[in-house]
């Protein structure tokens, strides 16, 4: 039997990817557009935003312009949040990705929300990446202080792994 490649409709994914790329070029995604999307579509948008951010920060690091690129991305994220209020999302998948992109560019406005999120539940899927990013950012002390104060709320395995991530073990 001959091989037949599946053809999938990528319309929704394409819209999210295009909106993320447009946002990174300074054309902020509208609240109306974002509110018309499903949660998975918003997740794709934020994932693509993070991919672009990582690419740009890596290039800027090589060029010795990391601080400037982080500042540019912070401005993009602030404008996006002013328009779409992503920081107010009640969806864990969305807020987790929002905190990741914010922490990565040292957007200190997201640090308190990220700490609240990390200490309100203990899913390693969310907690470990956020602690690692916070520890690698300007929030290193905050990550350490938060973990030390809340270590006992996490499962013992999570606690051990986080301690290793934070160079405490």
MDTraj code that builds the backbone (N, CA, C; nanometers):
import mdtraj as md
import numpy as np

residues = "UNK UNK UNK UNK UNK UNK UNK UNK UNK UNK UNK UNK UNK UNK UNK UNK UNK UNK UNK UNK UNK UNK UNK UNK UNK UNK UNK UNK UNK UNK UNK UNK UNK UNK UNK UNK UNK UNK UNK UNK UNK UNK UNK UNK UNK UNK UNK UNK UNK UNK UNK UNK UNK UNK UNK UNK UNK UNK UNK UNK UNK UNK UNK UNK UNK UNK UNK UNK UNK UNK UNK UNK UNK UNK UNK UNK UNK UNK UNK UNK UNK UNK UNK UNK UNK UNK UNK UNK UNK UNK UNK UNK UNK UNK UNK UNK UNK UNK UNK UNK UNK UNK UNK UNK UNK UNK UNK UNK UNK UNK UNK UNK UNK UNK UNK UNK UNK UNK UNK UNK UNK UNK UNK UNK UNK UNK UNK UNK UNK UNK UNK UNK UNK UNK UNK UNK UNK UNK UNK UNK UNK UNK UNK UNK UNK UNK UNK UNK UNK UNK UNK UNK UNK UNK UNK UNK UNK UNK UNK UNK UNK UNK UNK UNK UNK UNK UNK UNK UNK".split()
xyz = np.array([
    [0.0839, -0.1167, 0.0000],
    [0.0000, 0.0000, 0.0000],
    [0.0893, 0.1242, 0.0000],
    [0.0640, 0.2181, -0.0868],
    [0.1502, 0.3367, -0.0948],
    [0.1308, 0.4292, 0.0251],
    [0.2379, 0.4967, 0.0589],
    [0.2358, 0.5924, 0.1690],
    [0.1545, 0.7149, 0.1292],
    [0.0688, 0.7573, 0.2166],
    [-0.0088, 0.8781, 0.1906],
    [0.0055, 0.9713, 0.3105],
    [0.0635, 1.0857, 0.2866],
    [0.0843, 1.1819, 0.3944],
    [-0.0483, 1.2461, 0.4337],
    [-0.0668, 1.2616, 0.5631],
    [-0.1870, 1.3288, 0.6124],
    [-0.1758, 1.4788, 0.5888],
    [-0.2869, 1.5391, 0.5595],
    [-0.2915, 1.6845, 0.5464],
    [-0.3825, 1.7368, 0.6560],
    [-0.3244, 1.8171, 0.7413],
    [-0.3993, 1.8718, 0.8526],
    [-0.4294, 2.0191, 0.8279],
    [-0.5401, 2.0619, 0.8816],
    [-0.5761, 2.2034, 0.8738],
    [-0.4989, 2.2759, 0.9839],
    [-0.4081, 2.3638, 0.9451],
    [-0.3249, 2.4356, 1.0418],
    [-0.3672, 2.5818, 1.0557],
    [-0.4880, 2.6122, 1.0163],
    [-0.5365, 2.7499, 1.0179],
    [-0.5241, 2.8141, 1.1555],
    [-0.5672, 2.7430, 1.2596],
    [-0.5653, 2.7994, 1.3944],
    [-0.4226, 2.8177, 1.4459],
    [-0.3397, 2.7197, 1.4226],
    [-0.1985, 2.7298, 1.4638],
    [-0.1303, 2.8426, 1.3880],
    [-0.1543, 2.8486, 1.2589],
    [-0.0931, 2.9540, 1.1771],
    [-0.1308, 3.0934, 1.2263],
    [-0.2566, 3.1106, 1.2668],
    [-0.3019, 3.2402, 1.3177],
    [-0.2272, 3.2774, 1.4456],
    [-0.2074, 3.1801, 1.5326],
    [-0.1350, 3.2055, 1.6584],
    [0.0111, 3.2390, 1.6315],
    [0.0724, 3.1641, 1.5435],
    [0.2139, 3.1858, 1.5109],
    [0.2325, 3.3229, 1.4459],
    [0.1455, 3.3557, 1.3524],
    [0.1554, 3.4855, 1.2849],
    [0.1342, 3.6008, 1.3829],
    [0.0417, 3.5840, 1.4764],
    [0.0166, 3.6883, 1.5763],
    [0.1373, 3.7066, 1.6676],
    [0.2031, 3.5967, 1.7045],
    [0.3232, 3.6058, 1.7886],
    [0.4354, 3.6769, 1.7136],
    [0.4544, 3.6413, 1.5886],
    [0.5602, 3.7048, 1.5087],
    [0.5309, 3.8528, 1.4877],
    [0.4048, 3.8847, 1.4658],
    [0.3642, 4.0241, 1.4494],
    [0.3851, 4.1023, 1.5795],
    [0.3526, 4.0400, 1.6917],
    [0.3712, 4.1038, 1.8222],
    [0.5183, 4.1348, 1.8471],
    [0.6042, 4.0432, 1.8086],
    [0.7481, 4.0641, 1.8271],
    [0.8035, 4.1736, 1.7359],
    [0.7281, 4.2081, 1.6350],
    [0.7686, 4.3171, 1.5454],
    [0.7069, 4.4497, 1.5890],
    [0.6358, 4.4492, 1.7029],
    [0.5804, 4.5732, 1.7568],
    [0.4329, 4.5945, 1.7321],
    [0.3675, 4.5017, 1.6647],
    [0.2230, 4.5135, 1.6393],
    [0.1505, 4.4252, 1.7400],
    [0.1116, 4.4851, 1.8506],
    [0.0544, 4.4097, 1.9616],
    [-0.0769, 4.3435, 1.9218],
    [-0.0880, 4.2193, 1.9601],
    [-0.2087, 4.1396, 1.9365],
    [-0.3253, 4.2040, 2.0123],
    [-0.4408, 4.2112, 1.9514],
    [-0.5552, 4.2758, 2.0164],
    [-0.6232, 4.1822, 2.1155],
    [-0.6827, 4.2427, 2.2158],
    [-0.7559, 4.1656, 2.3158],
    [-0.8727, 4.0921, 2.2502],
    [-0.9348, 4.1561, 2.1526],
    [-1.0482, 4.0942, 2.0824],
    [-1.0049, 3.9652, 2.0134],
    [-0.8894, 3.9694, 1.9469],
    [-0.8390, 3.8504, 1.8781],
    [-0.8056, 3.7410, 1.9791],
    [-0.7314, 3.7777, 2.0823],
    [-0.6887, 3.6793, 2.1815],
    [-0.8082, 3.6171, 2.2531],
    [-0.9086, 3.6964, 2.2838],
    [-1.0248, 3.6414, 2.3544],
    [-1.1098, 3.5512, 2.2652],
    [-1.0910, 3.5591, 2.1342],
    [-1.1650, 3.4711, 2.0435],
    [-1.0987, 3.3337, 2.0288],
    [-0.9775, 3.3213, 2.0824],
    [-0.9034, 3.1955, 2.0697],
    [-0.9388, 3.0978, 2.1802],
    [-0.9146, 2.9704, 2.1522],
    [-0.9236, 2.8672, 2.2545],
    [-0.7943, 2.8730, 2.3369],
    [-0.7942, 2.8089, 2.4513],
    [-0.6740, 2.8048, 2.5351],
    [-0.5537, 2.7445, 2.4615],
    [-0.5720, 2.6321, 2.3908],
    [-0.4571, 2.5777, 2.3182],
    [-0.4002, 2.6742, 2.2136],
    [-0.4849, 2.7539, 2.1531],
    [-0.4365, 2.8503, 2.0550],
    [-0.3538, 2.9590, 2.1232],
    [-0.3951, 3.0011, 2.2416],
    [-0.3180, 3.0992, 2.3188],
    [-0.1857, 3.0391, 2.3641],
    [-0.1874, 2.9122, 2.3985],
    [-0.0641, 2.8425, 2.4371],
    [0.0338, 2.8406, 2.3197],
    [-0.0147, 2.8124, 2.2004],
    [0.0715, 2.8133, 2.0810],
    [0.1294, 2.9534, 2.0603],
    [0.0465, 3.0550, 2.0773],
    [0.0910, 3.1941, 2.0653],
    [0.2060, 3.2226, 2.1620],
    [0.1876, 3.1859, 2.2891],
    [0.2910, 3.2126, 2.3901],
    [0.4157, 3.1274, 2.3680],
    [0.3976, 3.0042, 2.3227],
    [0.5134, 2.9193, 2.2919],
    [0.5962, 2.9798, 2.1786],
    [0.5300, 3.0290, 2.0768],
    [0.6020, 3.0913, 1.9647],
    [0.6685, 3.2212, 2.0099],
    [0.6013, 3.2957, 2.0953],
    [0.6595, 3.4178, 2.1511],
    [0.7874, 3.3844, 2.2274],
    [0.7828, 3.2765, 2.3047],
    [0.9014, 3.2347, 2.3800],
    [1.0129, 3.1886, 2.2861],
    [0.9784, 3.1157, 2.1814],
    [1.0798, 3.0716, 2.0845],
    [1.1509, 3.1914, 2.0219],
    [1.0731, 3.2905, 1.9821],
    [1.1313, 3.4108, 1.9222],
    [1.2197, 3.4822, 2.0238],
    [1.1696, 3.4920, 2.1464],
    [1.2459, 3.5571, 2.2531],
    [1.3797, 3.4864, 2.2741],
    [1.3779, 3.3541, 2.2813],
    [1.5009, 3.2784, 2.3037],
    [1.5994, 3.2978, 2.1886],
    [1.5493, 3.2957, 2.0657],
    [1.6358, 3.3175, 1.9492],
    [1.7009, 3.4548, 1.9543],
    [1.6203, 3.5560, 1.9839],
    [1.6720, 3.6927, 1.9874],
    [1.7702, 3.7141, 2.1024],
    [1.7399, 3.6569, 2.2175],
    [1.8297, 3.6733, 2.3322],
    [1.9619, 3.6001, 2.3100],
    [1.9565, 3.4849, 2.2476],
    [2.0791, 3.4105, 2.2172],
    [2.1671, 3.4890, 2.1205],
    [2.1071, 3.5451, 2.0179],
    [2.1818, 3.6257, 1.9214],
    [2.2389, 3.7505, 1.9888],
    [2.1575, 3.8154, 2.0706],
    [2.2018, 3.9365, 2.1406],
    [2.3165, 3.9068, 2.2366],
    [2.3114, 3.7900, 2.2979],
    [2.4195, 3.7506, 2.3897],
    [2.5511, 3.7381, 2.3143],
    [2.5462, 3.6774, 2.1959],
    [2.6660, 3.6629, 2.1126],
    [2.7180, 3.7985, 2.0667],
    [2.6235, 3.8919, 2.0406],
    [2.6610, 4.0245, 1.9915],
    [2.6936, 4.1226, 2.1034],
    [2.6804, 4.0782, 2.2283],
    [2.7085, 4.1665, 2.3417],
    [2.5999, 4.2706, 2.3656],
    [2.4775, 4.2419, 2.3229],
    [2.3668, 4.3369, 2.3361],
    [2.2490, 4.2750, 2.4117],
    [2.2792, 4.1905, 2.5073],
    [2.1750, 4.1175, 2.5790],
    [2.0825, 4.2107, 2.6569],
    [2.1393, 4.3064, 2.7296],
    [2.0572, 4.3974, 2.8102],
    [1.9595, 4.4765, 2.7234],
    [2.0065, 4.5219, 2.6079],
    [1.9197, 4.5992, 2.5185],
    [1.8062, 4.5131, 2.4642],
    [1.8368, 4.3905, 2.4280],
    [1.7340, 4.3015, 2.3730],
    [1.6318, 4.2639, 2.4799],
    [1.6788, 4.2404, 2.6027],
    [1.5850, 4.2112, 2.7114],
    [1.4926, 4.3299, 2.7342],
    [1.5466, 4.4493, 2.7297],
    [1.4648, 4.5703, 2.7480],
    [1.3601, 4.5830, 2.6373],
    [1.4004, 4.5552, 2.5127],
    [1.3050, 4.5599, 2.4015],
    [1.1922, 4.4587, 2.4231],
    [1.2306, 4.3385, 2.4652],
    [1.1292, 4.2347, 2.4827],
    [1.0387, 4.2664, 2.6015],
    [1.0951, 4.3279, 2.7058],
    [1.0107, 4.3701, 2.8186],
    [0.9052, 4.4702, 2.7711],
    [0.9462, 4.5636, 2.6863],
    [0.8518, 4.6620, 2.6333],
    [0.7412, 4.5944, 2.5525],
    [0.7792, 4.4957, 2.4724],
    [0.6797, 4.4202, 2.3940],
    [0.5813, 4.3502, 2.4872],
    [0.6337, 4.2859, 2.5904],
    [0.5480, 4.2121, 2.6838],
    [0.4586, 4.3057, 2.7645],
    [0.5118, 4.4201, 2.8040],
    [0.4299, 4.5170, 2.8779],
    [0.3140, 4.5660, 2.7913],
    [0.3423, 4.5986, 2.6658],
    [0.2367, 4.6431, 2.5743],
    [0.1338, 4.5321, 2.5530],
    [0.1815, 4.4096, 2.5391],
    [0.0918, 4.2950, 2.5206],
    [0.0030, 4.2755, 2.6433],
    [0.0616, 4.2865, 2.7615],
    [-0.0164, 4.2686, 2.8831],
    [-0.1139, 4.3838, 2.9053],
    [-0.0727, 4.5047, 2.8703],
    [-0.1639, 4.6189, 2.8810],
    [-0.2872, 4.5979, 2.7932],
    [-0.2665, 4.5410, 2.6765],
    [-0.3773, 4.5183, 2.5826],
    [-0.4585, 4.3932, 2.6177],
    [-0.3903, 4.2839, 2.6460],
    [-0.4579, 4.1536, 2.6577],
    [-0.4725, 4.0994, 2.7994],
    [-0.4040, 4.1598, 2.8945],
    [-0.4118, 4.1200, 3.0360],
    [-0.3827, 3.9716, 3.0583],
    [-0.2773, 3.9239, 2.9963],
    [-0.2405, 3.7829, 3.0123],
    [-0.2025, 3.7490, 3.1566],
    [-0.1528, 3.8467, 3.2288],
    [-0.1121, 3.8224, 3.3676],
    [-0.2316, 3.7929, 3.4580],
    [-0.3515, 3.8164, 3.4086],
    [-0.4722, 3.7906, 3.4880],
    [-0.5386, 3.6583, 3.4525],
    [-0.4772, 3.5821, 3.3656],
    [-0.5355, 3.4548, 3.3238],
    [-0.5482, 3.3595, 3.4424],
    [-0.6555, 3.2834, 3.4421],
    [-0.6774, 3.1821, 3.5457],
    [-0.6426, 3.0423, 3.4937],
    [-0.5951, 3.0349, 3.3712],
    [-0.5572, 2.9081, 3.3098],
    [-0.4097, 2.8813, 3.3406],
    [-0.3807, 2.7712, 3.4060],
    [-0.2437, 2.7402, 3.4474],
    [-0.1469, 2.7300, 3.3305],
    [-0.1901, 2.6725, 3.2204],
    [-0.1024, 2.6580, 3.1038],
    [-0.0648, 2.7949, 3.0462],
    [-0.1606, 2.8845, 3.0437],
    [-0.1356, 3.0184, 2.9891],
    [-0.0501, 3.1005, 3.0840],
    [-0.0858, 3.1034, 3.2118],
    [-0.0117, 3.1859, 3.3075],
    [0.1311, 3.1348, 3.3242],
    [0.1489, 3.0042, 3.3191],
    [0.2826, 2.9451, 3.3268],
    [0.3702, 2.9965, 3.2128],
    [0.3166, 2.9953, 3.0928],
    [0.3938, 3.0428, 2.9770],
    [0.4168, 3.1939, 2.9827],
    [0.3188, 3.2666, 3.0342],
    [0.3351, 3.4107, 3.0505],
    [0.4512, 3.4400, 3.1463],
    [0.4548, 3.3696, 3.2576],
    [0.5639, 3.3902, 3.3538],
    [0.6986, 3.3511, 3.2943],
    [0.7002, 3.2444, 3.2162],
    [0.8275, 3.2041, 3.1537],
    [0.8836, 3.3130, 3.0634],
    [0.8012, 3.3691, 2.9752],
    [0.8528, 3.4720, 2.8850],
    [0.8910, 3.5973, 2.9623],
    [0.8167, 3.6281, 3.0673],
    [0.8484, 3.7455, 3.1478],
    [0.9772, 3.7308, 3.2260],
    [0.9949, 3.6178, 3.2906],
    [1.1159, 3.5947, 3.3700],
    [1.2387, 3.5905, 3.2804],
    [1.2256, 3.5292, 3.1645],
    [1.3395, 3.5147, 3.0736],
    [1.4011, 3.6501, 3.0357],
    [1.3179, 3.7533, 3.0271],
    [1.3708, 3.8862, 2.9918],
    [1.3785, 3.9778, 3.1148],
    [1.3797, 3.9188, 3.2331],
    [1.3926, 3.9928, 3.3591],
    [1.2846, 4.0986, 3.3773],
    [1.1637, 4.0644, 3.3429],
    [1.0493, 4.1535, 3.3630],
    [1.0042, 4.1381, 3.5084],
    [1.0561, 4.2242, 3.5932],
    [1.0361, 4.2100, 3.7382],
    [0.8896, 4.2173, 3.7804],
    [0.8057, 4.2740, 3.6960],
    [0.6638, 4.2823, 3.7280],
    [0.5982, 4.1449, 3.7395],
    [0.6555, 4.0446, 3.6731],
    [0.5959, 3.9104, 3.6790],
    [0.6511, 3.8273, 3.7949],
    [0.7592, 3.8710, 3.8572],
    [0.8202, 3.7911, 3.9635],
    [0.7232, 3.7599, 4.0777],
    [0.6504, 3.8601, 4.1338],
    [0.5583, 3.8262, 4.2432],
    [0.4483, 3.7277, 4.2014],
    [0.3930, 3.7456, 4.0839],
    [0.2905, 3.6533, 4.0361],
    [0.3452, 3.5131, 4.0164],
    [0.4682, 3.5053, 3.9654],
    [0.5311, 3.3740, 3.9458],
    [0.5524, 3.3051, 4.0801],
    [0.5951, 3.3799, 4.1796],
    [0.6157, 3.3223, 4.3132],
    [0.4831, 3.2732, 4.3694],
    [0.3794, 3.3530, 4.3540],
    [0.2475, 3.3119, 4.4033],
    [0.2022, 3.1841, 4.3335],
    [0.2236, 3.1772, 4.2029],
    [0.1871, 3.0585, 4.1257],
    [0.2681, 2.9373, 4.1705],
    [0.3987, 2.9555, 4.1892],
    [0.4855, 2.8435, 4.2284],
    [0.4538, 2.7921, 4.3675],
    [0.4018, 2.8784, 4.4534],
    [0.3732, 2.8364, 4.5908],
    [0.2267, 2.8007, 4.6128],
    [0.1445, 2.8154, 4.5097],
    [0.0032, 2.7807, 4.5239],
    [-0.0269, 2.6385, 4.4813],
    [0.0659, 2.5771, 4.4119],
    [0.0505, 2.4373, 4.3701],
    [0.1901, 2.3794, 4.3500],
    [0.2007, 2.2501, 4.3456],
    [0.3334, 2.1902, 4.3410],
    [0.3638, 2.1049, 4.2197],
    [0.2920, 2.1246, 4.1117],
    [0.3186, 2.0435, 3.9926],
    [0.4567, 2.0744, 3.9384],
    [0.5406, 1.9724, 3.9334],
    [0.6778, 1.9924, 3.8840],
    [0.6780, 2.0436, 3.7412],
    [0.5786, 2.0085, 3.6643],
    [0.5660, 2.0551, 3.5265],
    [0.5729, 2.2084, 3.5207],
    [0.5158, 2.2736, 3.6207],
    [0.5152, 2.4193, 3.6268],
    [0.6267, 2.4743, 3.7167],
    [0.6435, 2.4130, 3.8307],
    [0.7311, 2.4679, 3.9339],
    [0.8793, 2.4629, 3.8961],
    [0.9253, 2.3503, 3.8489],
    [1.0690, 2.3382, 3.8175],
    [1.1167, 2.4371, 3.7121],
    [1.0494, 2.4469, 3.5975],
    [1.0975, 2.5438, 3.4980],
    [1.0961, 2.6879, 3.5498],
    [0.9943, 2.7220, 3.6289],
    [0.9879, 2.8591, 3.6800],
    [1.0984, 2.8871, 3.7812],
    [1.1227, 2.7926, 3.8704],
    [1.2334, 2.8106, 3.9656],
    [1.3668, 2.8216, 3.8915],
    [1.3869, 2.7360, 3.7929],
    [1.5130, 2.7402, 3.7171],
    [1.5315, 2.8748, 3.6471],
    [1.4260, 2.9224, 3.5814],
    [1.4348, 3.0505, 3.5120],
    [1.4560, 3.1654, 3.6102],
    [1.3830, 3.1634, 3.7200],
    [1.3974, 3.2696, 3.8190],
    [1.5380, 3.2684, 3.8788],
    [1.5892, 3.1499, 3.9041],
    [1.7242, 3.1360, 3.9597],
    [1.8307, 3.1858, 3.8618],
    [1.8073, 3.1694, 3.7322],
    [1.9035, 3.2105, 3.6291],
    [1.8864, 3.3576, 3.5902],
    [1.7874, 3.4242, 3.6484],
    [1.7596, 3.5632, 3.6122],
    [1.8030, 3.6561, 3.7258],
    [1.7536, 3.7786, 3.7174],
    [1.7795, 3.8748, 3.8242],
    [1.7038, 3.8393, 3.9518],
    [1.6221, 3.7371, 3.9467],
    [1.5445, 3.6931, 4.0620],
    [1.6064, 3.5776, 4.1377],
    [1.7371, 3.5613, 4.1281],
    [1.8053, 3.4483, 4.1921],
    [1.7772, 3.4432, 4.3423],
    [1.7944, 3.5552, 4.4101],
    [1.7716, 3.5586, 4.5545],
    [1.6259, 3.5285, 4.5870],
    [1.5356, 3.5822, 4.5069],
    [1.3927, 3.5564, 4.5262],
    [1.3622, 3.4072, 4.5117],
    [1.4225, 3.3423, 4.4135],
    [1.4016, 3.1983, 4.3940],
    [1.4495, 3.1206, 4.5160],
    [1.5674, 3.1545, 4.5646],
    [1.6226, 3.0849, 4.6812],
    [1.5383, 3.1088, 4.8057],
    [1.5031, 3.2341, 4.8312],
    [1.4234, 3.2667, 4.9498],
    [1.2863, 3.2006, 4.9441],
    [1.2254, 3.2010, 4.8271],
    [1.0932, 3.1403, 4.8108],
    [1.0999, 2.9901, 4.8363],
    [1.2000, 2.9264, 4.7778],
    [1.2115, 2.7812, 4.7961],
    [1.2370, 2.7470, 4.9427],
    [1.3266, 2.8197, 5.0063],
    [1.3574, 2.7913, 5.1476],
    [1.2338, 2.8089, 5.2357],
    [1.1531, 2.9093, 5.2062],
    [1.0340, 2.9355, 5.2862],
    [0.9201, 2.8369, 5.2590],
    [0.9180, 2.7792, 5.1399],
    [0.8053, 2.6932, 5.1017],
    [0.8468, 2.5497, 5.0678],
    [0.9655, 2.5134, 5.1005],
    [1.0172, 2.3810, 5.0659],
    [0.9255, 2.2684, 5.1125],
    [0.8666, 2.2859, 5.2289],
    [0.7852, 2.1787, 5.2871],
    [0.6499, 2.1593, 5.2187],
    [0.6076, 2.2507, 5.1305],
    [0.4781, 2.2314, 5.0631],
    [0.4886, 2.1381, 4.9430],
    [0.6108, 2.1157, 4.8971],
    [0.6307, 2.0324, 4.7788],
    [0.6486, 1.8862, 4.8181],
    [0.6140, 1.7991, 4.7280],
    [0.6385, 1.6559, 4.7462],
    [0.7881, 1.6364, 4.7689],
    [0.8258, 1.5348, 4.8425],
    [0.9666, 1.5150, 4.8774],
    [1.0563, 1.5013, 4.7539],
    [1.0072, 1.4355, 4.6505],
    [1.0869, 1.4210, 4.5280],
    [1.1024, 1.5570, 4.4602],
    [0.9946, 1.6319, 4.4523],
    [1.0014, 1.7662, 4.3929],
    [1.0965, 1.8540, 4.4728],
    [1.0877, 1.8464, 4.6024],
    [1.1742, 1.9266, 4.6887],
    [1.3216, 1.8944, 4.6665],
    [1.3536, 1.7671, 4.6547],
    [1.4929, 1.7264, 4.6305],
    [1.5414, 1.7756, 4.4943],
    [1.4569, 1.7621, 4.3932],
    [1.4961, 1.8047, 4.2588],
    [1.5124, 1.9564, 4.2522],
    [1.4219, 2.0289, 4.3163],
    [1.4334, 2.1754, 4.3177],
    [1.5591, 2.2192, 4.3931],
    [1.5890, 2.1512, 4.5018],
    [1.7109, 2.1841, 4.5777],
    [1.8348, 2.1668, 4.4890],
    [1.8373, 2.0626, 4.4086],
    [1.9493, 2.0428, 4.3151],
    [1.9521, 2.1534, 4.2096],
    [1.8335, 2.1872, 4.1557],
    [1.8250, 2.2931, 4.0537],
    [1.8792, 2.4251, 4.1064],
    [1.8567, 2.4493, 4.2367],
    [1.8943, 2.5766, 4.2984],
    [2.0306, 2.5688, 4.3687],
    [2.1049, 2.4630, 4.3418],
    [2.2383, 2.4418, 4.4012],
    [2.2351, 2.4425, 4.5535],
    [2.1308, 2.3849, 4.6099],
    [2.1190, 2.3761, 4.7557],
    [2.1441, 2.2340, 4.8059],
    [2.1649, 2.1433, 4.7153],
    [2.1872, 2.0031, 4.7559],
    [2.3234, 1.9553, 4.7091],
])
top = md.Topology()
chain = top.add_chain()
for i, resn in enumerate(residues, 1):
    res = top.add_residue(resn, chain, resSeq=i)
    for name in ("N", "CA", "C"):
        top.add_atom(name, md.element.get_by_symbol(name[0]), res)
traj = md.Trajectory(xyz[None], top)
